[in-house]
């Protein structure tokens, strides 16, 4: 997994399977999702928010992800208004798209 932290170039961060599993458990215990809710993911899967926090947590519950390859404001707004999505993971940095 690569992370930029607060500043500087991206750096590799070693995460164990346990780190990822417990992060997902904690996220799911603090977030209420509807069974038909769709998670919109507009962050690359090498990004911690794109893969671990949103995608894997949603899949662990058997819900659906809607992945966008790049950030397009119009496409994001359309997806949010046309699906049952209340969850959205977006990478704002241009290096993420």
N, C-alpha and C positions, 0 to 999 in steps of 0.2 A: 504494500500500500504506500502511496506517496502522499506527502502532506507538505504544505508550504508553511504551516504554523501561522505566525502573524506577519512575517515579512521574510524576504529572501527567496532564493530558488527552492524548488521542490526538493524534498529529502525523503529517502526511503525510511519507513518505520515498520519494524517487524511486529506483526500481530499474530498471536497464536489462535488456533481454532477456539480455544476457551475465551480469549478476549472478545472475539466476534460473537460467539454464542451468548455470553453474558450481557454484552452490549444490547443485543437484540431482545433478550429477556427483559432487561430494564426498560428499554424503549417501549415494548408492548405493554408493560405494566403501568406505564405513565401516560399512555395515549389511548383514547377510546376511538375505535374504528367501527363503522357499520359493516355488516357482512357483505353488502353489495358495493362498498366504497372502492374506488380505483385510485391508486397512487400515481401521480404524474411525476416522472423523473426526467428532469432536464439538466442533468449533470452527468459527466462521463463516468463510466463504471470503474475507472481507476481513482476516482474521487471518493473519499470516505463517506460523504453524504449520499452520493449516487449509488454506491454499491451496498455498503454495510447498513447505514441507518435506514434508508428507505426500501431499497429493492429486496434485500434479504429478509428484513422484518416482515414485509408484506407477503412475501412468498412463504414464510414460516407459518402464517395464518391461513394460507390457501386463497388469498385475495389476488387481485389482478394489478399489474403494473402497466402503465402506458409510458413507453420510453421514447424520448425525442433525441435525435442525434445532435442537434444544435439548438441554441436558444434563438427563438423567433418570437418576439412579444405577441404578435397577432395569433400565431399558432398556439401559444400557451394559453392566451385568453379564450380562444375557441375551444380548446380541450377542457379547460376548467368549466366553461359554461355548458358543454354538451355531454359531459360525463358526470358520474357521481363522485367526483374527486374533491376532497377537502384537504388532501395532503399533497404537497408539492416540494420537490427538492430541486433547487436551481443553483447552478454555479455561475456567479456573476463575473468572474475574471475571464478575460478574453483568451487566456491560455488554456482554459478548460473546454472550449468549444471546438 
